[in-house]
């Protein structure tokens, strides 16, 4: 149709890795099941001459990470990105899909201001929680081995960092970290090693308030991020 697309390619030498191949196919299926203006559109998943690839819409813009490295975001921009990202996650969670790797690199900002959540490579289909199962592990259609940690450590929820079963709340926790970073320019949990970062996330110590780094933060935004 003479339209520009983006290709995500899995090299032939990696296609033999069952786990990576499964995640590649899972990304295509998870993202293609979602139809939302703030979620990247998947056109097809294909294999040609032993090359596996996913064709998606081409996003004319930059990642949130690139944008934050350019200049600090204004409060209005922060809220706009947060609202659009939350809308995407709400739609995904409504269809029992959790992203599990929400971070600035997986949030893209088009030149026209539209935000797109990308890379559902570690997404997992989940069963809807019932009132009787709130305090139990959520059953899954696509199981992850107990104790397996996936995602990006500095944006993980405590449950995800422990390798526990997670639900949509893990994405909400990660979005809170992204919000914190957009406002303050720094992460609420940090360390010199992955182990130190995980320890910081699992500790009972609260992150420094947003107001410490930005004077114009409304009290309600402080409450939401907290």
N, C-alpha and C positions, 0 to 999 in steps of 0.2 A: 504493500500500500504506500510505498515511498515515504515512510515515516522513520525518523531516527529512533533507534532503540539502544538499550544498554544490554550487554551480554555478561553474564556471570559464568565463568568457565571453570570446570573441574578438570585438571590435567589428567591425561590418560594413565599416568603412573600412579595417580591417587585413586582412580576409579576402582581399583582392586581392593581398596580399604573399605570393608563393609560398613564400618561406623560412619566414615566421612561420606560415603555414597548415600547412606540412609538419611543423613542430615541434609544432604543436597536435595534429594527427592522430597524430603519432608518440608523443606523451605518452599519449594514450588507449590506443593499441595496446600500448605497452610496459608500462604499469601494469596494464592489464586482463589481460595474459598471466601476471601474478604472483598467486599465491594464498598469502598469508602473513599471520599475525596482526600483524606489524609493518610492513606495507606497506598504504597506503591502498587501499580497494576502489573500483574504477571500476564504475559501474552502466551508463552508456551515453554515447555520443558522438552528438550530434544537431544538426541544422540546422533552425531554424524561422524563417520570414520573414527569411532572409539572416543570421540570428544563429547562429553556431556556438558550441556549448557542450559541456562535459563534466560529467556529473552523477556525483558521488562521495559516499561516506559522509560524514556530518557528524561532525567530530571535536570533541567537547566538551572543550576544554582550551585550551592555549596553545603557542606555538612555544618551542623551547629557547632561542632568543634572548630572548624575553619573560621566560622563567623566570630566565635569568641576570641580566637587568637588575633583577629584583625583589630577589634576595638571592644571595649565594654558595652554590654547591651543596656539600652535604656529600659526603665521599668515597664513601659508599654510594650516593648518588644518581648520582654520576658514573659509577660502575661499572655501575649498573643501565641507565642510558641507553646507555652504550657497548655493553653486551652485546646489548641489544635491537636497536640500530642495526646492529651487526655481523651479527646473525642475519638481518636483512632484506637486507643487502648480499650475504651468503653465498648466500641463496636467489636473488637477482637474478643474481648471477654464475654460478650453476649453470645458469641458463637463457640464458646468453650475453648478458645485459643489464647494462650499466654505467650508473650514474646520471650521473656527471660534474659534479654540482653539489651535493655533500654539504656542508652548512653548517647552522648553528643555525636559520636561517629555514625550512629544509626538513625539520626534525625536529620533530614535534609530540608533546606530552605530554598524554595524556588525564587527566582528573581521577582516574581509577582507577589511574593509574600505567602504563598501556600506552603504549608509544612507537610512533609511526607515521611512516614515511619517506614524504614527499610530493614532488610535482613532478618527474616524470620527463621534463620538457619538453626536456631536452638529452641524454636517455638515448640510447645507441647500441647496436644489436645487433652483437655481435662473434662471429667464429668462434672456436672453442676453440683455444688455442695448442697446437701439437704440439711435441715435444722438438726437432724440427729447425728450428722457427721462433721459438725463444725470443729470439734476438738480432735478429730482423727485425721489420718493421712487421706488426702483426696485420691480416689481411684483414678487410674488413667487408661486411656486407650493405647497410648504410646509410652511404654514404661521406660524409665531411666533407672539404671542399676542403682540400688541404695548406696549412698556415699559418693556418688559421682557428682562432681562440681562442674557446671557449665556456665558460660557467661563471662563477664568481665568483673574481676574481684572488687574494684573500688566502687562499683555501682550495685553490688549485690545486697539483698536482704539478708538478715541473720540466718533465716531458714535455708536460703539458697547456699550461703557460704558453708553451712553445716552439711550440705548434700542431702537435705531432707526433701520430702515431697512438698511442692509449692502450688499455690493457686494464683489467681489474678492479683492478689495483694502484693506479691513480689514485684510486679511491674509498677505498682503504685509507690512502693518504697523507692525503687530505682528512679522513678520520675521525681520524687522528692529530692533525691540527691542531685539530679540534673538541675532542678529549680534552684537549689542552694548554690550550685556552681555558677549558674547564670547570673545570680544576684551578686555573689561575693567574689567570683573569679577564683575560688579555691574549693577544694573538696572537704566535706565534713569529716570524712574518715580517711586517714592516710598512714603511711609508714614506709620504711626503707625497703621492706620485703613484702611479698604476698602474705606471709605469716603475720607480720605486724599489722597489715591492713585488716586482715580477718579478725585479729584480736581487737582492733579498734572498733570494728563493726559490732562484735559480740559483747563488748564491754557495756556496762550500765551507764557509762559517762555520756552525758548529752553533748551534742555538737555546740559550738559557740553560736550564740544568737546572730541572726542576720544583721541586726542593728549595729553590731560591733564593727562591721565592714561597710555598711551603707546606711547613711542617716535618713534617707528618704523612703525606707521600707515601712509600709503600713502595718499596723499591728495585726490586721487580719491575714496578711500574707505571711507574717511570722508564724501565726497560728497554723495556717494551712501547711506550710513547709514542715513545721514541727510535728 
